[in-house]
Amino acid sequence: MMREHVLLSGTAIAFLLGIAFQFLPSYWQFIILAGLIPSLLFKSWLKAFTAGFLGVLLSWIVYVAYLWTVFPAPRLISALGDIVGIPGIVLVALAMLIGSLFGGLGAVMGIALQRILRKRQ
């Protein structure tokens, strides 16, 4: 029971940080921190990656839903897809996948930093 609680907490932290970084357009690169910070709750690479990946993926889903309702996103995404030569929805899915992988990568980096710091003590 405790393990699921930690996984949910880590995912929630990654989600909230992901949302914060999504709406800061000049600082989207900090999405790695959205995975790195909650990884401090974990000792397992897989659980940390899962929490970072899912949290950032959920933040992307919220962000895309926001853009879809507030802005003329479908037309813009369609136009970008035409330029690249793939359907716009595939372009969005690839962006979400890459962003989520960055969140998971940040979590793995957090676990690696924990292990390095423990060995130095």
C-alpha positions as semicolon CSV with decimal commas, in nm:
position;residue;x (nm);y (nm);z (nm)
1;M;0,000;0,000;0,000
2;M;0,279;0,239;0,086
3;R;0,449;0,179;-0,250
4;E;0,145;0,292;-0,447
5;H;0,119;0,599;-0,227
6;V;0,479;0,696;-0,303
7;L;0,430;0,633;-0,676
8;L;0,117;0,850;-0,676
9;S;0,294;1,122;-0,478
10;G;0,590;1,121;-0,715
11;T;0,362;1,131;-1,017
12;A;0,162;1,418;-0,865
13;I;0,479;1,617;-0,796
14;A;0,603;1,557;-1,151
15;F;0,260;1,657;-1,285
16;L;0,248;1,983;-1,088
17;L;0,603;2,077;-1,183
18;G;0,531;1,979;-1,543
19;I;0,228;2,207;-1,550
20;A;0,433;2,493;-1,404
21;F;0,706;2,448;-1,665
22;Q;0,458;2,404;-1,954
23;F;0,315;2,748;-1,897
24;L;0,660;2,913;-1,883
25;P;0,729;2,917;-2,257
26;S;1,094;3,023;-2,231
27;Y;1,177;2,758;-1,972
28;W;1,030;2,436;-2,113
29;Q;1,376;2,276;-2,083
30;F;1,323;2,261;-1,707
31;I;1,079;1,976;-1,771
32;I;1,371;1,751;-1,675
33;L;1,340;1,894;-1,324
34;A;0,979;1,779;-1,318
35;G;1,116;1,425;-1,314
36;L;1,430;1,490;-1,112
37;I;1,263;1,642;-0,805
38;P;1,011;1,361;-0,736
39;S;1,280;1,098;-0,794
40;L;1,409;1,186;-0,448
41;L;1,119;0,977;-0,315
42;F;1,238;0,659;-0,488
43;K;1,525;0,411;-0,477
44;S;1,417;0,215;-0,784
45;W;1,504;0,333;-1,135
46;L;1,185;0,191;-1,280
47;K;0,949;0,350;-1,027
48;A;1,124;0,686;-1,057
49;F;1,111;0,670;-1,437
50;T;0,743;0,572;-1,426
51;A;0,651;0,860;-1,194
52;G;0,848;1,115;-1,398
53;F;0,715;0,985;-1,729
54;L;0,350;0,970;-1,619
55;G;0,359;1,304;-1,439
56;V;0,501;1,487;-1,740
57;L;0,269;1,300;-1,978
58;L;-0,032;1,411;-1,774
59;S;0,095;1,769;-1,772
60;W;0,127;1,756;-2,152
61;I;-0,227;1,621;-2,181
62;V;-0,358;1,910;-1,971
63;Y;-0,150;2,162;-2,167
64;V;-0,264;2,033;-2,507
65;A;-0,627;2,024;-2,388
66;Y;-0,590;2,385;-2,273
67;L;-0,444;2,492;-2,609
68;W;-0,711;2,295;-2,793
69;T;-0,992;2,484;-2,615
70;V;-0,843;2,834;-2,585
71;F;-0,653;2,880;-2,909
72;P;-0,713;2,769;-3,267
73;A;-0,475;2,481;-3,201
74;P;-0,633;2,226;-3,438
75;R;-0,572;2,450;-3,739
76;L;-0,219;2,537;-3,629
77;I;-0,128;2,176;-3,556
78;S;-0,275;2,071;-3,888
79;A;-0,068;2,335;-4,068
80;L;0,250;2,227;-3,886
81;G;0,177;1,867;-3,972
82;D;0,136;1,959;-4,339
83;I;0,473;2,135;-4,334
84;V;0,647;1,834;-4,179
85;G;0,452;1,585;-4,387
86;I;0,278;1,392;-4,110
87;P;-0,069;1,427;-3,957
88;G;-0,085;1,700;-3,694
89;I;-0,211;1,466;-3,422
90;V;0,095;1,243;-3,477
91;L;0,316;1,549;-3,437
92;V;0,147;1,629;-3,105
93;A;0,179;1,268;-2,990
94;L;0,551;1,269;-3,072
95;A;0,601;1,594;-2,879
96;M;0,415;1,445;-2,582
97;L;0,623;1,127;-2,598
98;I;0,952;1,318;-2,614
99;G;0,849;1,547;-2,328
100;S;0,745;1,247;-2,119
101;L;1,076;1,075;-2,191
102;F;1,254;1,387;-2,067
103;G;1,054;1,364;-1,744
104;G;1,149;0,999;-1,706
105;L;1,511;1,077;-1,790
106;G;1,514;1,347;-1,524
107;A;1,390;1,093;-1,271
108;V;1,663;0,847;-1,366
109;M;1,919;1,126;-1,332
110;G;1,783;1,194;-0,984
111;I;1,831;0,830;-0,883
112;A;2,185;0,835;-1,026
113;L;2,266;1,152;-0,831
114;Q;2,135;0,994;-0,511
115;R;2,357;0,690;-0,559
116;I;2,663;0,902;-0,638
117;L;2,609;1,116;-0,328
118;R;2,560;0,808;-0,107
119;K;2,888;0,659;-0,226
120;R;3,074;0,981;-0,148
121;Q;2,954;0,987;0,213
